[in-house]
Amino acid sequence: MINCNPETVSTDYDTSDRLYFEPLTFEHVMEILTKEQENGTLHGVIVQFGGQTPLKLARALEAEGIPILGTTPDAIDLAEDRERFQALVTRLGLKQPRNGIASTGAQALAIAEEIGFPLVIRPSYVLGGRAMEIVRDMAHLERYIAEAVVVSGDSPVLLDSYLSGAIECDVDALCDGQAVHVAGIMQHIEEAGVHSGDSACSLPPYSLAPATIEEIKKQTEALARALGVVGLMNVQFAVKGEDIYLIEVNPRASRTVPFVAKATDSAIASIAARLMAGERLDAFAHRGPYPRDTRPGTLPMADQMTLADPDMPWFSVKEAVLPFARFPGVDTILGPEMRSTGEVMGWDVSFPRAFLKAQMGAGVSLPESGKVFVSVRDSDKTGQLIDTAEILTGLGFSLVATRGTAGFLKEAGIACEVVNKVYEGRPNIVDMLKDGDIALVMNTTEGVQAIEDSREIRSVALYDRIPYFTTLAGSHAAAQAIRARREGVLEVMPLQGMKA
């Protein structure tokens, strides 16, 4: 194993026979491979388990005669090359958000004029969504091009139409070049536009229609076969109404693989490695589907080298752990640039209870009573907001809202107290937060000025350890979790207690 970060293998240092701590550059990797060839035949190199960096080395290694195990470098390039991939998507009849690629600032402005706002803009070849932004007007785009990135033929920027209010899904799949196994379909709780590494997600999906889930599965299988994937593949979709849009395909292991493996009790990384070494999917046993009344921990522990049905009868919720308290002055609002430093998992018979456990694992203590501050952007003044407010008031919470949100809630027959925004005079919401009057914050916003105006709310909530949610979907899930806590004692099951 070649790894440039000792910390990532510090707890599993004996996984490999030999472990090299070296930079993942072509020169360093070739030096190691030359050394390894002195010990005998080099059967091949696996590049799928290290993110984007090893994928970029695949072509150069192949040119030096190094066999690449699993997905071929040409198939990797097909998924990574914007124009080749668009041709493949068109041939398969799949939908993508309107998009374009710009090599100059002038091209970016022209493409934005054609696509329309809002749009997501990002540089090429970045990890973790670095320097990605949601751009809402031409002035914002001009400022981004002038200050955030250098746009050139060698480093073009990608512009995609932003699907406001869409539900994002992650899919991990295994393929042997022909047969495909969908290992897990995860529904993000935060809307499309929040980086997948920062979004909580549920396996199986908690609100998507069965027909939508089946269509996502079919599209994933078609993509895996068309790309000739051998090993692991990750696909990201956005669901808006009846439409399913393809966002991105990565012919490699994604950061969701450990979560899917734990949620399904299936060692998909190990299975993928064996597929890359030449085994076929039909060599592995399948288990599931399961009776719908099956509870976590009541199934016999299976051989992990089996392929599990992804439609589990219980819910696993992954929640991101965010390091904001360690960085004074940072804004806690979520966006397309990844900021989390870890994740936890909650597991239970229902989505709300699994989400509650995930919040507890992430160190978020949801209140049992008190005042909830609610202030949302216009696009979030929907039936889901009304449902969230009704759940909270039904549990005995009282609501405090800014004028626009309060007016919307009162029209729906929901009582709430009006409070000033920060710039509207005192006493305002920040005063209430500092006085300890607010137990929970639900605040969504958009636009440069609105984000800046509400920044102090998020800052005070963070440092006073008041639970806060910056998306409507997250707020709704939190309300459901608070209600679920009153439905009975939360059971905690040690892994050692699972039936053998």
N, C-alpha and C positions, 0 to 999 in steps of 0.2 A: 504494500500500500504506500502510495506517495501522498503526503498531506502537508500543506504549508502552515497548518494551524494546530499546534500541539494540544490546545484546549479541547478540540473536538474529539480527540481520541484518548484523553487523559483517563477516562473511566473504563475504557475497553482497549487498553494497550496490547492485550494479548489476542486480539481478533485475527491479526495477520501473522504470517511466519516472519516477515521482515517489514519494518516500518521505517520509511524515509521521511524526515522532516526537511523538505526542500521546496523552494518556490515552484509553482506550477507554470513554468515557462518551457518552451520547446527545447531549449538547450539543456536545462536541468533534467527534464524527463528523458531525453535521448541519452544523456550520460548514464543515468540509472539503468535504462533498458539495455544499453551496451554492456554494462557490468553484469546484469542479470543473464544476458546471453552467454556469458562465459561459463555459467553453471549448467548449460544445456539448452534445449529447444525452448524458445519463447512462443508459446501457443497463441498468445494474444493479449490485448489490453482492453479493460472495461473502462469506458469513459462516462457511463450513465449516472454514476452515483455522486458526482461532484459539482452539480450546478452547471452554469454556462461555461466556466473557464475550461474544463476538460473538453467540452464539445468543440470549442474553437481550435483545440490542438489536433482534433481527429484527422483533418485533411492533411496536415503537415506530417503527422506520424505515418499515415497511409503512404504518402509519397516516399517515405524512407524505407518502405517495405515492412512496416510494423502492422501485423494483423489487428484489426479492430473487431472485438467480439460484440455480437448483438447488432443493433441498428447500424447500417452502413453510413460512412461519412456523407455519401451523396444523399441519402434519405434525411440525415440531420440537416444538410444544407437546404434541402427542399422545404423543410419546416421553418428554417431560419430566414431564408431568402424571401423578401416581401413579395416580389413579382412572381416568382415560381409558385409560391404558396397560394397567391390569389388565383392563379390559373387552375390549381388543383381544387380550390374551394368552388370555383365556378363550374368545373367539370362534375363535381359531386352534387351540385345543386343546393349548396348550403348558403345561409345568409351571413353576411358580415355587416357591422356598422359601416356607414360611408367613411372612406378614409383616403389618405393621400400621403405621399412622401416628398419632402422638400429638401433640396440641397443648398438653397439660398434663402435669405430672409424674405425676398420678394416673392419667391415661390410659395413660402409658408403663408404669406398674407393672401395670395391669390387662391390657394387651396381652402383656406379658412372662409373666404368669401363664398366659395362654391358649396362647401359642406354646411356652413352655418354654425351658429353657436347654440349651446355650449359644446366644447370639444375637449378631448384629452390630448395633450401633446407630450411627447417624450423623446429623448435622444435615442439613437440606436445603441445596441449592445450595452445595456446597463443592467445591473443587478439590483433587486430590492426596490424597483421603481424610483431610483435616484433621479432627482431633477424633473420628475413627472409632475404635471399640474393640470387641473381642470381650468380651462380658460373660458371666460364668459362674454368677452367683448373684444373688439379690435385693439383698444388701448392696452388691455391686459396682455394680448398677444405680442404687441410691439415691445412692451416692457420686458416680457419673457425673453424674446429674441435678443434684445439689447443687453440684458443683464445675466440671464441664467445659463445660456449655452452658446457655443460657437457653432454656427450652421455652415456646413461646407459639403463638398462632394464626398469627402472621407468620413464625415460625421453628420449624415442627414438627420432630420427630425421627422417623427411619425405623427400624423394628425388623424385622430379618429373622432367621429361623431359620438358625443356623450349621451348615453341612454338614460335620461333622468328617470329615477324611480324603478329601474330594472332590478330583478333579482339575479344575483350572480351565483353560479354553480361551478364547483371544481369536480373533475372526474379523474380518478386514477384507474388505469387499465393495464393489463398484461397481454402481450401478443407474441406468438412464435413465428410471425411472418404471414400466417394465414388465419389460424383460430384466435379469437379474442375473448378475454374474460374481463368484464367490468368489475373491478375490485371494490369500488366505492363511489357513490354519487353524494356529494356534500352540498347542501344549500347554505350559502352565506346568510348571516343574519343582517349584517349591514348591507346597504344597497351597493350596486355596481358603482365603481369609482373609488371605493375604499380598498386599499391594497389587500390582497388575499391573505397576506401574512399578519395583518392587523385585524381582520374581521373574524368574529366568532362564526362557527359553522356547525351544522347539524348533519349527522349521518344516522339514519336516512333523512331525506328532505322532510321538513315538518309541515309545509303548506302547499307544495306543488301537487298538481293533479297527476294521477297515475298515468294518463296519456302523455303528459309532458315528460315525465320521468322515462317512459318507454321510448319516446322520440329522442331524448338525449342519449340514451343507451345505443340506439340504432346509429345515430350520427357519430358517436365515439367509435363504434365498431367499423364503420365505413372509413373513417379517417385513419385508423390504425392499419387497416389493410392497404389503403391507397398509399400510405407512407412507407409501407414495408417495415413496420416497427418489429424489432426482435428484443423483447425485454419490457421495460416500463415506458409508459407515456402518460402525460398529464394534459388535460384539456380544460379550458375555461370557457364557459358559456354565460350569456346574459339572457334572461327570460323576461320579456315585456309583453303582457297580455298573452295572445296566442302564439307570438313569434319567439323563435329561439335563434339567437345570434351567436356566432362563433367569435370569441375574443382572441384566443391564443392557443397554440399547441406547442408543447415542449416534449421532444422525443427523449425523455430522461426521467429519472426519479425527481419528484418535487418534494417540497417541505411537508406535504400532507401525508407522505407514505407512512411515517411512524404512527400517526394518528389512525389511519385506515387499518394498519396492521393490528393495532391494539383493539380497535372497535369491532373488528371482525374475527379476531383471534386467528389470523392467517399471516404467515411470514412471507409477505409478498416480495420483499427485497431478495430473500433467499431463493424464492421460486424464480424471480426474474433472472438472477445470476445463472441458475441452471438452464433457463431458456436460452440465454446468451451462449452458454457452452454447448448447445445443440439439442437439448431435450425438447419434447413437444408438450403442449398444454394437456393433451389427453392422457399423459402419463401421470397426472396428478388427480387425486380423487376430489369430488365435489361434495359439499354438504349444504343443507338447506333446500328449499325454503322451510321456514320454521312455523309452527303453530302460532297464531297471533297472540295467544295468551301466555306465551313463554316469557318467563321473568329472567333478568340477568342472573347468572350464576347457577341456574338450575339445569343447564345443559352439561352433559359430560364434556370434559376437556378433550378436544380433538387433537389429532396430529396437526401441528401448525403448518406442515407442508401440504395442506389441503386448500382448495379454492372455496371460499365461503360466499354464499349468496349475499349480495350487498343490501337486500331489503330486510334489515333486521327487525325483530318484533319489539325491540327497545331502542332507546335513543342515546347516542353519544354526542356530546357537545364539546367542541374545542373552543377555548377562549384564550385570546392573546394577553400576555403580561407586558404591560407598557412601563417604561422606566422614567416617566415624566418627573417624579418626585426627586430624582437625582440631578435634574438639570434645571436650576432656577431660571425662570423667565421664558421657558419654552411653552408654546401654545399646545394644548392637548387635543385640538380638533383633528379628526382623522381624515386622511386623503389618500391619493394614489402613491405617495412615497412611504415605504415601509419603515415603521419606527419601533415595532415590538422587539423584545429581547428574549422572549420565551413563550411558552404556552402550557396550559393545563387542560385536563379533560374531566368532564362530569358524565356520569352514566346512570340512567334510571329508566323506569317503565314509560315515562311520558317526557315530551320535550320540555315543558316548564320546569319539572323537577331536575332534569339533567342540566338545564341552563342554570338553575339555582346552585347546584353543586359546583358547576364550572366557575361561577362568580365567587363562591366561597374559596375555591382553590386559588383563584387569582388575587385573593385578599380584599375583595369587595364585599362589604357587609351591608346588605340591603336592609332598610329600616322596616320595623313592624308597625310604626305609627308616626304621626307628625304631619308637617306641611310639605307638599311637593311643589317645586317651582317648575312651571311649564311655559316655554316660549319657543315657538317653532316658526320656520320660514313659511311663506304662503303656500308653497307646493306640498307641504306636509299637513295642511289643514284639511284632513280627509276623515273618512270613516274609521281608519285605524287609530287616529288621534282620539276620536270620540270614544272608541272602545277602550283605549288605554285609560282615559279619564274616568269612564264608568267603572272599570275594574277597581281603580284606586279609591274612588269615593265610596264604592260599595264595601270596601274593606275598612272604611272609617278614616281615611286620609282626607285632609282638606287641601284645596288647590290654590296656588298663587300664580298669577299669570300677567304678562305684559298686555297692554291694551288690545292689540290686534288679536292675540290668541284668546284673551278673555272674552272678547266680543264673539268670536267663533264658538267657543264653548257655551256661552250663555244662550246663543241662538239654538243650540242643541239641548238646552234645558239643564245644563250642568253648572252648578254654583261654583264660583271662584272669586277670590280676592284679587283686586287690581294693584299692581306695583309698578313704580316708575323704572324705566331703563336708566342706565348710568347717566346718560347725557340729558335726561328729562328733569333732573333736580332731585332733591333729597326730601324724605328718605327714599332710597332706591333698593333694588334687589341685592346689590353688594352689601349694603348696610344690614339687610336681613340675614344674609349669609354669615357675615362677621359676628352678628349678635347671636348666632346659633339657632335662629328661628326656622331654618330650612333643613329637612332631613334627606331630601333627594332632589337632584337637578336633572331636568330633561330639556336640553337646549339644542335646537338645530338652527343652522344659519347658512347663508350663502352670500357671495359678493364681498369684495375687499373691505368696504366700509363697515358692513354689518358684522363681519368676522372680527374686525378690529374693535368695534363698539362692545362686543360681547366677550372679548378676551379676558377681562378682569373677572367675569363671572366664573369662567373655567379655572382661572388661576387660584381664586379664593377657595373654590370647591376642592381643588387638588390639595392645597396645603392645609386645609382644615379637615381633610379626610371625609368629605361629604361625597357619597356616591353620585356619579354624574354620567349621563349618556348623551352623546352628541349626534345620534341618529334616531329617527322615529322608530325604525324596526327594533333597534336595541332597547329603546324605551318601552315598547310594547312587550317585548320578551321579558323585561325586568318586572313589569306589572304582573304578567302571568306567573312569573317565578315567585313573587311575593304572595300571590294567592295560593299557589301550589304548596307553599310551606305550611299553610293552615289546614291542608288536607290530610295531614298525618305525619307521624315521626319519619324523619329522613333515615333511611337505612344505609349503613356503611358496611361494605363487604370486603374483607381482606382477600387478596388474590389467592392466598394460601387456603382460603375457605371454600373455593370453588370445588364442585363435585368432581372427583377424579374418575 
